[in-house]
């Protein structure tokens, strides 16, 4: 099957139907295009996200199955609950977006590169300035030790990446995020692909077709007016 090549000068160009995605590699659906805010918003509404390495063309993905978390099905382990009860961490959102993205971009252990290139960072900064991309921060004694960022559309949050430099700091940020989203009546959190880290927090795999139906239902719903008004905890 031949991949769709996107026109970098036409951000309104529609993505191919999700059924056109490759089986191997799982979910690769298009190549090229640009990272304009309009194309990114169109991608997320279609259940598609960019992921590529530096020096590669932009690659667009919609894997099947899809890992998601339903806010009312969050799982918090006994050990994590114990950590949270200690009150070591303070949490904020949208207070250090660039710092969080920069920290997420650092190579993981046994990895030499990162998919969060400067172009990705700039693209999501533009979404953040539009009030669409958001970060959650975990602080310990005034130091940023964990966090995550993603995109919010309607009543869906699309998680992009998370990091930690202190044990459980990213999991704690995720728990804080899910509790916020639940209080704002969000219905779905997209986690993209399976990881044991997210599975331990309630992540479950669903069929891509079902995921797309949920997006069609929830992305068009309004979020609460108080959502994402800056706050600290």
Buried (B, 14 or more C-beta within 10 A) or exposed (E): EEBBEBEBEEBEBEBBEBEBBBEEEBBBBBBBBBBBBEBBBBBBBBBBBBBBEEEEEBBBBBBBBBBBBBBEEBBBEEEBEEBBEEEBBBBBBBBBBEEBBBBBBEEEEEEEEBBBBEBBBEBBBBBBEEEBBBBBBBBBEEEBBBBBBBBBBBBBBBBBBBBBBBEBBBBBBBBBBBBBBBEBEBBBBBBBBBEEBBBEBBBBBBEBEEBBEBBEBBBEEEBEEEBBEEEEE
